Amino acid sequence: MNPEYLKSLRCPVSKKPLRYDAEKQELISDEAQLAYPIRDGIPILLKEQARPLSAS
């Protein structure tokens, strides 16, 4: 994922920056505790498509 592109993305729920998890191909919102999938190189920034982060 292009770092410059990543800087421009925000969580649609919290409006905070996202961090990239290369292993899982997800964008993580620590604030909203959601993980947004990346499919075919395209971030899917829809709350309905995000998975909740497990409490650990």
mmCIF file as gemmi writes it, N, C-alpha and C atoms, coordinates in Angstrom:
data_model
loop_
_atom_site.group_PDB
_atom_site.id
_atom_site.type_symbol
_atom_site.label_atom_id
_atom_site.label_alt_id
_atom_site.label_comp_id
_atom_site.label_asym_id
_atom_site.label_entity_id
_atom_site.label_seq_id
_atom_site.pdbx_PDB_ins_code
_atom_site.Cartn_x
_atom_site.Cartn_y
_atom_site.Cartn_z
_atom_site.occupancy
_atom_site.B_iso_or_equiv
_atom_site.pdbx_formal_charge
_atom_site.auth_seq_id
_atom_site.auth_asym_id
_atom_site.pdbx_PDB_model_num
ATOM 1 N N . MET Axp A 1 ? 0.863 -1.171 0 1 0 ? 1 A 1
ATOM 2 C CA . MET Axp A 1 ? 0 0 0 1 0 ? 1 A 1
ATOM 3 C C . MET Axp A 1 ? 0.904 1.227 0 1 0 ? 1 A 1
ATOM 4 N N . ASN Axp A 2 ? 0.603 2.131 -0.876 1 0 ? 2 A 1
ATOM 5 C CA . ASN Axp A 2 ? 1.358 3.365 -1.015 1 0 ? 2 A 1
ATOM 6 C C . ASN Axp A 2 ? 1.218 4.21 0.258 1 0 ? 2 A 1
ATOM 7 N N . PRO Axp A 3 ? 2.345 4.54 0.914 1 0 ? 3 A 1
ATOM 8 C CA . PRO Axp A 3 ? 2.276 5.321 2.162 1 0 ? 3 A 1
ATOM 9 C C . PRO Axp A 3 ? 1.606 6.682 1.998 1 0 ? 3 A 1
ATOM 10 N N . GLU Axp A 4 ? 1.798 7.331 0.855 1 0 ? 4 A 1
ATOM 11 C CA . GLU Axp A 4 ? 1.172 8.638 0.629 1 0 ? 4 A 1
ATOM 12 C C . GLU Axp A 4 ? -0.346 8.49 0.511 1 0 ? 4 A 1
ATOM 13 N N . TYR Axp A 5 ? -0.78 7.445 -0.152 1 0 ? 5 A 1
ATOM 14 C CA . TYR Axp A 5 ? -2.213 7.161 -0.289 1 0 ? 5 A 1
ATOM 15 C C . TYR Axp A 5 ? -2.81 6.849 1.08 1 0 ? 5 A 1
ATOM 16 N N . LEU Axp A 6 ? -2.095 6.046 1.86 1 0 ? 6 A 1
ATOM 17 C CA . LEU Axp A 6 ? -2.563 5.668 3.19 1 0 ? 6 A 1
ATOM 18 C C . LEU Axp A 6 ? -2.755 6.891 4.083 1 0 ? 6 A 1
ATOM 19 N N . LYS Axp A 7 ? -1.89 7.873 3.953 1 0 ? 7 A 1
ATOM 20 C CA . LYS Axp A 7 ? -2.008 9.098 4.769 1 0 ? 7 A 1
ATOM 21 C C . LYS Axp A 7 ? -3.327 9.83 4.523 1 0 ? 7 A 1
ATOM 22 N N . SER Axp A 8 ? -3.873 9.685 3.323 1 0 ? 8 A 1
ATOM 23 C CA . SER Axp A 8 ? -5.101 10.41 2.984 1 0 ? 8 A 1
ATOM 24 C C . SER Axp A 8 ? -6.369 9.678 3.415 1 0 ? 8 A 1
ATOM 25 N N . LEU Axp A 9 ? -6.258 8.404 3.774 1 0 ? 9 A 1
ATOM 26 C CA . LEU Axp A 9 ? -7.433 7.62 4.156 1 0 ? 9 A 1
ATOM 27 C C . LEU Axp A 9 ? -7.791 7.841 5.621 1 0 ? 9 A 1
ATOM 28 N N . ARG Axp A 10 ? -9.078 7.86 5.894 1 0 ? 10 A 1
ATOM 29 C CA . ARG Axp A 10 ? -9.591 8.018 7.259 1 0 ? 10 A 1
ATOM 30 C C . ARG Axp A 10 ? -10.682 6.992 7.503 1 0 ? 10 A 1
ATOM 31 N N . CYS Axp A 11 ? -10.829 6.604 8.736 1 0 ? 11 A 1
ATOM 32 C CA . CYS Axp A 11 ? -11.903 5.705 9.126 1 0 ? 11 A 1
ATOM 33 C C . CYS Axp A 11 ? -13.233 6.441 8.955 1 0 ? 11 A 1
ATOM 34 N N . PRO Axp A 12 ? -14.199 5.833 8.28 1 0 ? 12 A 1
ATOM 35 C CA . PRO Axp A 12 ? -15.483 6.51 8.109 1 0 ? 12 A 1
ATOM 36 C C . PRO Axp A 12 ? -16.28 6.648 9.409 1 0 ? 12 A 1
ATOM 37 N N . VAL Axp A 13 ? -15.942 5.869 10.412 1 0 ? 13 A 1
ATOM 38 C CA . VAL Axp A 13 ? -16.646 5.921 11.696 1 0 ? 13 A 1
ATOM 39 C C . VAL Axp A 13 ? -16.014 6.965 12.615 1 0 ? 13 A 1
ATOM 40 N N . SER Axp A 14 ? -14.704 6.834 12.853 1 0 ? 14 A 1
ATOM 41 C CA . SER Axp A 14 ? -14.024 7.714 13.813 1 0 ? 14 A 1
ATOM 42 C C . SER Axp A 14 ? -13.409 8.958 13.169 1 0 ? 14 A 1
ATOM 43 N N . LYS Axp A 15 ? -13.245 8.931 11.863 1 0 ? 15 A 1
ATOM 44 C CA . LYS Axp A 15 ? -12.596 10.027 11.112 1 0 ? 15 A 1
ATOM 45 C C . LYS Axp A 15 ? -11.114 10.166 11.453 1 0 ? 15 A 1
ATOM 46 N N . LYS Axp A 16 ? -10.536 9.124 12.043 1 0 ? 16 A 1
ATOM 47 C CA . LYS Axp A 16 ? -9.123 9.115 12.418 1 0 ? 16 A 1
ATOM 48 C C . LYS Axp A 16 ? -8.313 8.348 11.371 1 0 ? 16 A 1
ATOM 49 N N . PRO Axp A 17 ? -6.991 8.548 11.342 1 0 ? 17 A 1
ATOM 50 C CA . PRO Axp A 17 ? -6.141 7.807 10.396 1 0 ? 17 A 1
ATOM 51 C C . PRO Axp A 17 ? -6.218 6.298 10.62 1 0 ? 17 A 1
ATOM 52 N N . LEU Axp A 18 ? -5.901 5.575 9.57 1 0 ? 18 A 1
ATOM 53 C CA . LEU Axp A 18 ? -5.892 4.114 9.607 1 0 ? 18 A 1
ATOM 54 C C . LEU Axp A 18 ? -4.46 3.625 9.534 1 0 ? 18 A 1
ATOM 55 N N . ARG Axp A 19 ? -4.222 2.436 10.062 1 0 ? 19 A 1
ATOM 56 C CA . ARG Axp A 19 ? -2.901 1.828 9.896 1 0 ? 19 A 1
ATOM 57 C C . ARG Axp A 19 ? -3.061 0.566 9.055 1 0 ? 19 A 1
ATOM 58 N N . TYR Axp A 20 ? -2.012 0.253 8.317 1 0 ? 20 A 1
ATOM 59 C CA . TYR Axp A 20 ? -2.033 -0.834 7.352 1 0 ? 20 A 1
ATOM 60 C C . TYR Axp A 20 ? -1.47 -2.104 7.971 1 0 ? 20 A 1
ATOM 61 N N . ASP Axp A 21 ? -2.215 -3.202 7.871 1 0 ? 21 A 1
ATOM 62 C CA . ASP Axp A 21 ? -1.748 -4.52 8.287 1 0 ? 21 A 1
ATOM 63 C C . ASP Axp A 21 ? -1.498 -5.323 7.013 1 0 ? 21 A 1
ATOM 64 N N . ALA Axp A 22 ? -0.23 -5.393 6.599 1 0 ? 22 A 1
ATOM 65 C CA . ALA Axp A 22 ? 0.134 -6.038 5.333 1 0 ? 22 A 1
ATOM 66 C C . ALA Axp A 22 ? -0.152 -7.543 5.365 1 0 ? 22 A 1
ATOM 67 N N . GLU Axp A 23 ? 0.065 -8.166 6.503 1 0 ? 23 A 1
ATOM 68 C CA . GLU Axp A 23 ? -0.14 -9.611 6.622 1 0 ? 23 A 1
ATOM 69 C C . GLU Axp A 23 ? -1.599 -9.994 6.378 1 0 ? 23 A 1
ATOM 70 N N . LYS Axp A 24 ? -2.514 -9.249 6.97 1 0 ? 24 A 1
ATOM 71 C CA . LYS Axp A 24 ? -3.945 -9.552 6.841 1 0 ? 24 A 1
ATOM 72 C C . LYS Axp A 24 ? -4.62 -8.797 5.712 1 0 ? 24 A 1
ATOM 73 N N . GLN Axp A 25 ? -3.879 -7.871 5.065 1 0 ? 25 A 1
ATOM 74 C CA . GLN Axp A 25 ? -4.445 -7.032 4.003 1 0 ? 25 A 1
ATOM 75 C C . GLN Axp A 25 ? -5.695 -6.31 4.498 1 0 ? 25 A 1
ATOM 76 N N . GLU Axp A 26 ? -5.493 -5.561 5.578 1 0 ? 26 A 1
ATOM 77 C CA . GLU Axp A 26 ? -6.571 -4.789 6.194 1 0 ? 26 A 1
ATOM 78 C C . GLU Axp A 26 ? -6.06 -3.416 6.593 1 0 ? 26 A 1
ATOM 79 N N . LEU Axp A 27 ? -6.993 -2.488 6.698 1 0 ? 27 A 1
ATOM 80 C CA . LEU Axp A 27 ? -6.722 -1.178 7.281 1 0 ? 27 A 1
ATOM 81 C C . LEU Axp A 27 ? -7.39 -1.161 8.642 1 0 ? 27 A 1
ATOM 82 N N . ILE Axp A 28 ? -6.63 -0.824 9.658 1 0 ? 28 A 1
ATOM 83 C CA . ILE Axp A 28 ? -7.083 -0.908 11.041 1 0 ? 28 A 1
ATOM 84 C C . ILE Axp A 28 ? -7.407 0.466 11.592 1 0 ? 28 A 1
ATOM 85 N N . SER Axp A 29 ? -8.576 0.556 12.203 1 0 ? 29 A 1
ATOM 86 C CA . SER Axp A 29 ? -8.954 1.752 12.937 1 0 ? 29 A 1
ATOM 87 C C . SER Axp A 29 ? -8.888 1.4 14.421 1 0 ? 29 A 1
ATOM 88 N N . ASP Axp A 30 ? -7.821 1.845 15.075 1 0 ? 30 A 1
ATOM 89 C CA . ASP Axp A 30 ? -7.678 1.567 16.511 1 0 ? 30 A 1
ATOM 90 C C . ASP Axp A 30 ? -8.763 2.291 17.308 1 0 ? 30 A 1
ATOM 91 N N . GLU Axp A 31 ? -9.117 3.476 16.863 1 0 ? 31 A 1
ATOM 92 C CA . GLU Axp A 31 ? -10.126 4.282 17.553 1 0 ? 31 A 1
ATOM 93 C C . GLU Axp A 31 ? -11.502 3.601 17.542 1 0 ? 31 A 1
ATOM 94 N N . ALA Axp A 32 ? -11.916 3.111 16.37 1 0 ? 32 A 1
ATOM 95 C CA . ALA Axp A 32 ? -13.237 2.487 16.223 1 0 ? 32 A 1
ATOM 96 C C . ALA Axp A 32 ? -13.2 0.981 16.479 1 0 ? 32 A 1
ATOM 97 N N . GLN Axp A 33 ? -11.982 0.423 16.636 1 0 ? 33 A 1
ATOM 98 C CA . GLN Axp A 33 ? -11.812 -1.018 16.847 1 0 ? 33 A 1
ATOM 99 C C . GLN Axp A 33 ? -12.418 -1.832 15.7 1 0 ? 33 A 1
ATOM 100 N N . LEU Axp A 34 ? -12.11 -1.379 14.465 1 0 ? 34 A 1
ATOM 101 C CA . LEU Axp A 34 ? -12.586 -2.05 13.261 1 0 ? 34 A 1
ATOM 102 C C . LEU Axp A 34 ? -11.426 -2.301 12.309 1 0 ? 34 A 1
ATOM 103 N N . ALA Axp A 35 ? -11.56 -3.373 11.517 1 0 ? 35 A 1
ATOM 104 C CA . ALA Axp A 35 ? -10.585 -3.697 10.475 1 0 ? 35 A 1
ATOM 105 C C . ALA Axp A 35 ? -11.316 -3.717 9.135 1 0 ? 35 A 1
ATOM 106 N N . TYR Axp A 36 ? -10.862 -2.871 8.222 1 0 ? 36 A 1
ATOM 107 C CA . TYR Axp A 36 ? -11.468 -2.771 6.901 1 0 ? 36 A 1
ATOM 108 C C . TYR Axp A 36 ? -10.661 -3.609 5.915 1 0 ? 36 A 1
ATOM 109 N N . PRO Axp A 37 ? -11.316 -4.438 5.123 1 0 ? 37 A 1
ATOM 110 C CA . PRO Axp A 37 ? -10.59 -5.291 4.18 1 0 ? 37 A 1
ATOM 111 C C . PRO Axp A 37 ? -10.044 -4.509 2.99 1 0 ? 37 A 1
ATOM 112 N N . ILE Axp A 38 ? -8.999 -5.077 2.403 1 0 ? 38 A 1
ATOM 113 C CA . ILE Axp A 38 ? -8.467 -4.577 1.138 1 0 ? 38 A 1
ATOM 114 C C . ILE Axp A 38 ? -8.642 -5.722 0.149 1 0 ? 38 A 1
ATOM 115 N N . ARG Axp A 39 ? -9.417 -5.483 -0.905 1 0 ? 39 A 1
ATOM 116 C CA . ARG Axp A 39 ? -9.69 -6.523 -1.906 1 0 ? 39 A 1
ATOM 117 C C . ARG Axp A 39 ? -9.158 -6.069 -3.261 1 0 ? 39 A 1
ATOM 118 N N . ASP Axp A 40 ? -8.308 -6.888 -3.834 1 0 ? 40 A 1
ATOM 119 C CA . ASP Axp A 40 ? -7.7 -6.566 -5.134 1 0 ? 40 A 1
ATOM 120 C C . ASP Axp A 40 ? -7.042 -5.194 -5.114 1 0 ? 40 A 1
ATOM 121 N N . GLY Axp A 41 ? -6.431 -4.854 -3.978 1 0 ? 41 A 1
ATOM 122 C CA . GLY Axp A 41 ? -5.73 -3.583 -3.84 1 0 ? 41 A 1
ATOM 123 C C . GLY Axp A 41 ? -6.616 -2.391 -3.547 1 0 ? 41 A 1
ATOM 124 N N . ILE Axp A 42 ? -7.918 -2.63 -3.365 1 0 ? 42 A 1
ATOM 125 C CA . ILE Axp A 42 ? -8.865 -1.539 -3.123 1 0 ? 42 A 1
ATOM 126 C C . ILE Axp A 42 ? -9.384 -1.603 -1.686 1 0 ? 42 A 1
ATOM 127 N N . PRO Axp A 43 ? -9.167 -0.558 -0.888 1 0 ? 43 A 1
ATOM 128 C CA . PRO Axp A 43 ? -9.701 -0.536 0.476 1 0 ? 43 A 1
ATOM 129 C C . PRO Axp A 43 ? -11.232 -0.44 0.444 1 0 ? 43 A 1
ATOM 130 N N . ILE Axp A 44 ? -11.883 -1.295 1.224 1 0 ? 44 A 1
ATOM 131 C CA . ILE Axp A 44 ? -13.338 -1.284 1.33 1 0 ? 44 A 1
ATOM 132 C C . ILE Axp A 44 ? -13.686 -0.585 2.647 1 0 ? 44 A 1
ATOM 133 N N . LEU Axp A 45 ? -13.932 0.707 2.575 1 0 ? 45 A 1
ATOM 134 C CA . LEU Axp A 45 ? -14.142 1.516 3.779 1 0 ? 45 A 1
ATOM 135 C C . LEU Axp A 45 ? -15.639 1.672 4.08 1 0 ? 45 A 1
ATOM 136 N N . LEU Axp A 46 ? -16.289 0.55 4.233 1 0 ? 46 A 1
ATOM 137 C CA . LEU Axp A 46 ? -17.702 0.52 4.598 1 0 ? 46 A 1
ATOM 138 C C . LEU Axp A 46 ? -17.838 -0.158 5.952 1 0 ? 46 A 1
ATOM 139 N N . LYS Axp A 47 ? -18.536 0.481 6.864 1 0 ? 47 A 1
ATOM 140 C CA . LYS Axp A 47 ? -18.711 -0.078 8.205 1 0 ? 47 A 1
ATOM 141 C C . LYS Axp A 47 ? -19.302 -1.487 8.14 1 0 ? 47 A 1
ATOM 142 N N . GLU Axp A 48 ? -20.204 -1.695 7.19 1 0 ? 48 A 1
ATOM 143 C CA . GLU Axp A 48 ? -20.87 -2.995 7.054 1 0 ? 48 A 1
ATOM 144 C C . GLU Axp A 48 ? -19.897 -4.098 6.632 1 0 ? 48 A 1
ATOM 145 N N . GLN Axp A 49 ? -18.793 -3.729 5.993 1 0 ? 49 A 1
ATOM 146 C CA . GLN Axp A 49 ? -17.795 -4.709 5.52 1 0 ? 49 A 1
ATOM 147 C C . GLN Axp A 49 ? -16.657 -4.891 6.523 1 0 ? 49 A 1
ATOM 148 N N . ALA Axp A 50 ? -16.567 -4.028 7.514 1 0 ? 50 A 1
ATOM 149 C CA . ALA Axp A 50 ? -15.483 -4.096 8.493 1 0 ? 50 A 1
ATOM 150 C C . ALA Axp A 50 ? -15.759 -5.19 9.51 1 0 ? 50 A 1
ATOM 151 N N . ARG Axp A 51 ? -14.666 -5.733 10.035 1 0 ? 51 A 1
ATOM 152 C CA . ARG Axp A 51 ? -14.818 -6.722 11.1 1 0 ? 51 A 1
ATOM 153 C C . ARG Axp A 51 ? -14.371 -6.078 12.414 1 0 ? 51 A 1
ATOM 154 N N . PRO Axp A 52 ? -15.046 -6.409 13.487 1 0 ? 52 A 1
ATOM 155 C CA . PRO Axp A 52 ? -14.617 -5.86 14.783 1 0 ? 52 A 1
ATOM 156 C C . PRO Axp A 52 ? -13.305 -6.48 15.217 1 0 ? 52 A 1
ATOM 157 N N . LEU Axp A 53 ? -12.456 -5.686 15.822 1 0 ? 53 A 1
ATOM 158 C CA . LEU Axp A 53 ? -11.207 -6.213 16.367 1 0 ? 53 A 1
ATOM 159 C C . LEU Axp A 53 ? -11.511 -6.935 17.664 1 0 ? 53 A 1
ATOM 160 N N . SER Axp A 54 ? -10.882 -8.059 17.832 1 0 ? 54 A 1
ATOM 161 C CA . SER Axp A 54 ? -11.119 -8.822 19.07 1 0 ? 54 A 1
ATOM 162 C C . SER Axp A 54 ? -10.431 -8.135 20.246 1 0 ? 54 A 1
ATOM 163 N N . ALA Axp A 55 ? -11.034 -8.208 21.374 1 0 ? 55 A 1
ATOM 164 C CA . ALA Axp A 55 ? -10.447 -7.636 22.587 1 0 ? 55 A 1
ATOM 165 C C . ALA Axp A 55 ? -9.29 -8.526 23.015 1 0 ? 55 A 1
ATOM 166 N N . SER Axp A 56 ? -8.072 -7.973 22.991 1 0 ? 56 A 1
ATOM 167 C CA . SER Axp A 56 ? -6.917 -8.763 23.414 1 0 ? 56 A 1
ATOM 168 C C . SER Axp A 56 ? -6.025 -7.982 24.324 1 0 ? 56 A 1
